[in-house]
Amino acid sequence: IAFAEVLIHIGNLGVTEDSFWNTAIEGLVKGRMYRYVPVHYLGDLVLSMAKVGKADSKILHLLGSQVIKHKGALSAEQTNKALQGFALTKFGSEILKEALDSDNQDSLQLKLN
């Protein structure tokens, strides 16, 4: 939980320091910490990373998969923030929107690949 909160706050502050983000992204991807981001922070994390230009296609794929997987548990606010983050990066925002509007999450999750 604290890891996600730190990333959200750092992103919201506008910090773009590469050494920090490289370490954080390594933890999210290689450390597979994206699986432990609480549902109530997913949208915030996508949006804050997108704001500072640190949400690349790999991160968005991983976090987007989590958003789709847990769409039933996401609040409207978190869903909207995730969509805003994807829209900022112009990566898969239509696919994510379609997946969130659909009941067929398996086939749409494959489209993110």
C-alpha positions as CSV (number, residue, x, y, z in Angstrom):
1,I,0.0,0.0,0.0
2,A,2.7,2.5,1.0
3,F,4.6,1.8,-2.3
4,A,1.6,2.8,-4.4
5,E,0.9,5.8,-2.2
6,V,4.5,7.1,-2.6
7,L,4.4,6.7,-6.4
8,I,1.0,8.5,-6.6
9,H,2.2,11.4,-4.5
10,I,5.5,11.7,-6.3
11,G,3.7,11.7,-9.6
12,N,1.2,14.3,-8.4
13,L,4.0,16.5,-7.3
14,G,5.4,16.4,-10.8
15,V,8.7,14.7,-10.0
16,T,10.3,13.4,-13.2
17,E,13.7,12.2,-11.8
18,D,14.7,9.3,-13.9
19,S,16.7,7.5,-11.2
20,F,13.6,7.4,-8.9
21,W,11.2,6.3,-11.6
22,N,13.6,3.7,-13.1
23,T,13.8,2.1,-9.6
24,A,10.0,2.4,-9.0
25,I,9.2,0.9,-12.4
26,E,11.6,-1.9,-11.9
27,G,9.8,-2.7,-8.7
28,L,6.4,-2.6,-10.4
29,V,7.5,-4.7,-13.4
30,K,10.3,-7.0,-12.4
31,G,9.3,-7.1,-8.7
32,R,5.7,-7.7,-9.9
33,M,4.5,-5.2,-7.3
34,Y,1.7,-4.1,-9.7
35,R,-0.2,-7.1,-8.5
36,Y,-0.3,-5.6,-5.0
37,V,-1.5,-2.1,-5.8
38,P,-4.8,-1.7,-3.9
39,V,-7.9,-1.4,-6.1
40,H,-8.7,1.9,-4.6
41,Y,-5.4,3.3,-5.9
42,L,-5.2,1.8,-9.4
43,G,-6.7,4.8,-11.2
44,D,-4.7,7.3,-9.2
45,L,-1.5,5.4,-10.0
46,V,-2.2,5.3,-13.8
47,L,-3.0,9.0,-13.9
48,S,-0.1,10.2,-11.7
49,M,2.4,8.2,-13.8
50,A,0.9,9.5,-17.0
51,K,1.1,13.1,-15.8
52,V,4.9,12.9,-15.4
53,G,5.4,10.8,-18.6
54,K,6.4,7.6,-16.8
55,A,3.5,5.4,-17.9
56,D,5.0,3.5,-20.9
57,S,3.2,0.8,-22.8
58,K,4.5,-2.0,-20.5
59,I,3.3,-0.3,-17.3
60,L,0.0,0.6,-18.9
61,H,-0.5,-3.0,-20.0
62,L,0.2,-4.3,-16.5
63,L,-1.9,-1.7,-14.7
64,G,-4.6,-1.8,-17.4
65,S,-4.9,-5.6,-16.9
66,Q,-5.4,-5.0,-13.2
67,V,-8.0,-2.4,-13.9
68,I,-9.9,-4.7,-16.2
69,K,-9.5,-7.7,-13.8
70,H,-10.9,-5.7,-10.8
71,K,-13.4,-3.5,-12.7
72,G,-16.2,-4.6,-10.5
73,A,-14.5,-3.4,-7.4
74,L,-13.3,-0.1,-8.8
75,S,-15.1,3.1,-7.8
76,A,-16.3,5.4,-10.6
77,E,-13.7,7.8,-9.5
78,Q,-10.8,5.3,-9.9
79,T,-12.2,4.1,-13.3
80,N,-12.3,7.7,-14.6
81,K,-8.8,8.4,-13.4
82,A,-7.5,5.3,-15.1
83,L,-9.3,6.3,-18.3
84,Q,-7.8,9.8,-18.0
85,G,-4.3,8.4,-17.5
86,F,-4.6,6.1,-20.6
87,A,-6.0,9.1,-22.6
88,L,-3.0,11.2,-21.6
89,T,-0.6,8.6,-23.0
90,K,-2.7,7.7,-26.0
91,F,-2.1,4.0,-25.4
92,G,-5.0,1.7,-25.5
93,S,-7.6,4.1,-24.0
94,E,-10.3,2.9,-26.4
95,I,-9.5,-0.7,-25.6
96,L,-9.6,0.0,-21.8
97,K,-12.9,1.9,-22.2
98,E,-14.4,-0.9,-24.2
99,A,-13.2,-3.5,-21.6
100,L,-14.7,-1.5,-18.7
101,D,-18.0,-1.2,-20.6
102,S,-18.1,-4.9,-21.5
103,D,-18.7,-8.2,-19.6
104,N,-16.3,-10.1,-21.8
105,Q,-13.1,-9.2,-20.0
106,D,-11.0,-12.1,-21.2
107,S,-11.0,-11.3,-24.9
108,L,-10.6,-7.6,-24.3
109,Q,-7.7,-8.2,-22.0
110,L,-5.9,-10.0,-24.8
111,K,-6.3,-6.9,-27.0
112,L,-4.0,-5.0,-24.6
113,N,-1.1,-7.4,-25.5
